[in-house]
Amino acid sequence: MFRVAKQTTLRDHVAVFGVGVHSGLSATLTLHPADADSGITFVRTATADQPEREIRADVRAVTATDFATVLGDSSGPLCSTAEHVLAALRGCGVDNAIVEIDGSEVPIMDGSAEPFVAAIDQAGLATLNAPRRFIEVLKPIRVAKGEGSAELRPYARGFRIEAEIDFSNKVIGRQTCALDIDPATFRREIAKARTFGFMRDVAKLWSAGYALGASFENTVVVTDDGVLNPAGLRYSDEFVRHKMLDALGDLALAGAPLLAAYRSYRGGHRLNYAVLSALMADPTAWRLVDAQAAAPRSRGHAEPVGGLVAPAYGPEVS
């Protein structure tokens, strides 16, 4: 992270196509280059019923976090399930991009960020003539909701995620993982982790209008006795790694890379959003610095891509 002193964008545009895991509706998502200091912007293409809409991807644009992160404004939601493409952009070190979508939900693809990483690689990265800026966390910020908690704290070596989940389901149980995040680590350790859900929640989710596009091709399906997907897991602890993927995407809504350690216990989209909102609301808790000022002070701190139906996101209890 620190070796890249300049901002980046995409070298070319690239598109992916798929269905939304909750809506079940098809959508094409196109990533475009963007100017320096523009950040990540979502653009919903015009339809017969509404004009084109544009929203900067930051914490103020979050309108819901029930089963996914939804971005919108006072006129209503623009798109849902933004977290995986945001994680891919942040994880691959893309500072500026336009995310154009012609539907209401970002395609779930295979349930991970890997298809978006492949699209970013296809487009390539370009360096811009502007310094990369970071949000440096200056003091701990902690939130708690029920049995879950989340904390951002100062961390001079870059960005770190420490996650712990604890399910009564014996297939998942208690899992922990902690990683310093850079593009290589993200690609190797997090990007392939897929969303997961519980077979027992199918009827409830469907009746609420969720998981209508879920299948074994995009969701790890868990029962009381095992994983139903024929190919099994991609990581032995894929469940906690997917929580880390979601956290990376949600925290990308800070608007710049974080210099911080993020600790999550039984976390999810609500807690990710809550702790980022708390940070942004306290001007004494963070500052904006460029790449040179953000260099580590010491080592002691800590073309378009596209079964059986199964559930997607279960309730956020981890």
N, C-alpha and C positions, 0 to 999 in steps of 0.2 A: 504493500500500500504506500509506504513512504518513498519508495524509489520512483513513483510516478508523481512528478511535481506539477504536471499540466493536466487540465481537464480533457476528457475524452468524449467522443460521440461515435455513432456508427458511420462506417464508410459508405454504406449503401442501404437501401431499404430491403426488407425481407418480410414475407408473410407466412403465417401459419393458419390452419383451418381446423376446427373441431367443434365439439358440442360443450355446452355449459353443464357442469356436474349437477347443478341444482335445477336450472331451468329446462335442461334437455334440448335447448334450442341451438342451432348451428350459428357460428359466427366466424368471420375472418378477422384476424388481428394482424396489423401491419406495423412493423417498427421502422421508423424513419430517422435520419440524422436530424440534429437540432443544434442551434447556436450555443456558444459558450454562455454560461450563467442562466440558461433557460430551464435547467433541471429536467425532470420527467413530466411530460404533459400528456394527459389522456384526451383524445378527440373522438367523440361519437359522431359518426357520419350522419348526414341529413337523411330523413325519411319523408314519406308523403305527409306524415302527421306532425313532424317537428324539424326545426332547422338544425344545422350542425352545432354541436356544443363542445366546449373546451374547458378543461379543468386542470390546474396545476396539481400534481400529486404531492400533497403535504397533509399534515395531520388535521388541518382545518377542513379538508375535503371529505373526511370520513363521516358517513351518515348512518352506518350500521355495522355491527360486529358480531351478529348472532351466530352464524355458521360460516361466515367468510367476511372479508373486508370489503365494504361497499363504498364507492366514491360517488359524490354528488354535490349538489348545492341547493340553494333555496327553491329551485324549480323542480327538484326531485333527484332520484338516483341517476347517475350516468352509466356506471357499469359495476358489476359485482365480481367477487373472487379475483381481486387484483393482486393478491399477495405473491403468487408464484412468479408472474412475469416481473414484478418489482424485485423479488429476491434474485432472479437471474440477472437483471440489469445491475443491481448493486453488487452482487457476488462476482460478476465479471468485470467490474470496475468501469461501468458506463455511467458517466455523470449527466449527460444530456441526451434526451431522445424524445420523439413523439410516438405515442402508442395510439394508433388509430384502430378503432373497432367498429364494426357495423352491426353489432348486436348488444344485448343488455348484459351479457356475462362473458368474461374472458374464457376462452376454451380451456377445458381441464387437461387436454392432451392425455398423457399417460398418468396423470396425478402427481407428477413431480415437476421440477424446474428444468429437467434435462432437455426436453424439446425446445424450450426457449433459449437455453444455452447453445444448442446446435444452430438455431436461427441466428443468434448473435455472432457465432463463429462464421456462418455463411456470409453475413453482411460485412464482417470485419470491423476493426476499431480504427478511428482516426484521432490523432492528437490535435487539440485546439491551442491557440496561442493565448491562454488564460490560465492563471494558477488554480490548481485544485484547492478547494476550501473544505475544511472539516468543522464539525461541531464538537468541541472539546467539552466533555462533562467535567465540572469543577467540584461538585460535591454529590454525595449519594442522594438519590431520589427513589423512594420506595412506595409502592401501593399494595394493598391487600384487598381481596374480594373473596369472601367465604374462606375456603381452605387454601386458596391459591394466593401467591404473592409474586411480585416482580420488582426488580431493583436495577437501576442504572448507577454505576459508580465510576469514579475516575480510573483511567487505565492508560498509562503513557505509551504502551507498546503497540497500540492500534485498536482493533475492535475484537472483542471476545464474547462468545455466548456460552453460558453455563445453564443447562436445562435439566430438570428432573421431573418425571411424571410418575404417577402412582395410581394404577388402576386396580380395582378389585378383580378384574378379569385376569385369570392365571396365565393366559397366553402372553399378555403384555406385562402385568405386574409393575414393579418399580424399575425404572431405567434412568440412568444419568449419562450425560455426555458434556464435555467441555472442550471447546476448540477456539484457538485464535484464528480469525477468519481473514484469509487473503484469497485471491482468485484460484490458486492451485488447490488450497484446502477446500474451498467451497465446491469446486468441481469434483474432487475426489471423495469428499466425506459427507456432503449434504445434498447436492443438486439432484441426485437420483432417488432420494427418499420420497415415497408416495403418500398421499393422503390415505386415511384409513377410517373405517366405520364398523359398526357392530350389526350383525344380522338381526339382532333382537329389536333394533330401532327402526326397521324398514317401514312398518305400517305407520308409525308415528310421524316419521319424516315425510313420507308420501302424502299423508293427509294434511300436513302443514305446507305442502308445495315445495319441499326440498328433495334433493337426491334423485330428481327425475331423469337425469342423464348419467347416473352412476352405472358402472359395470365392472366386471373383473379386469377390464382393460385399463381402468383408470383409478381403481380403488383397491386397497388391501382390505379384504373382507374377513372379519374376525368373528368366530363363534366362541362358545364357552370352552371348546376343546381344541381349537386350532385355527389356522389360516386356510381359507377355502381356495385361494388362488393357486392354480396348478403349479406355477413356477416358484411359489414360495416367496421368501423375503429377499430383498437386495442387500440388506445389512441385518445382522442379528438383532440390532437395536434400531431398526428402521423407524419405529414409532416415535421415539424421542428425537431422532434426527429430523423427522418431518416437522415436529414442533419447532426445531431450530430453524428450519427453512421458512416456516410461517413467520417466526419472529424476525428473521432477517428482512423479509418482505414488508412486514408491518412497520418496522423501524426505519426502513428506507423512506418512509413518509416524514422523517425529520427534514428532508430536503437537501441533505448533504451527508457524506459519510460521517459516522460517529467515531470519536475517540473515547471509548468507554468499554466497560465490561457490563454485560447484561446477564442477570441471574433471574431465572424463572422457575418457580415451583408450582406444579399443577396449573400451568399457564395456558393461554390461548389468545385469540384475537382481542377479546375484551381487555385482558390485562396488558397486552402489548400496547394497545391504544391508550389505556389509562396511564401507564407510566410515561409514555412519550408526551401525552398531553400535560401531565404534571411537570415534566422537565421544561417544556416550552413555556409554561405559565410562570416559571420562576426565572427571571432574567439574571439572578445571581448564581444560577446553577450551571450555566454554560456560556461559552463564548465562541465566536466564529474566528478561525485561524486559517492561514494559508499553509501550503504543504511544507514550506521551510520552517515556519514556527511550530509545526506539528511533528517535526522529526523527534524520534525517541530520545528522551533525556537520560534514561538509564535502563538497565535490564532488570531492575529490581521491582518494577511495577508489573506488581502483578498485571426455393420455389415452394407452394403451400405444402405443409406437412399434416397429415391427419393421424349381440352376445346375450349374454345373460345379464339380467338386471340385478344389481345388488346395492346395498346402502352406501352412501358416501360419508359425509361428516356426521358423526354422532354428536350429542350434546357436548359442549365444551366443559368437560369435567376433569381434564388433565392439565 
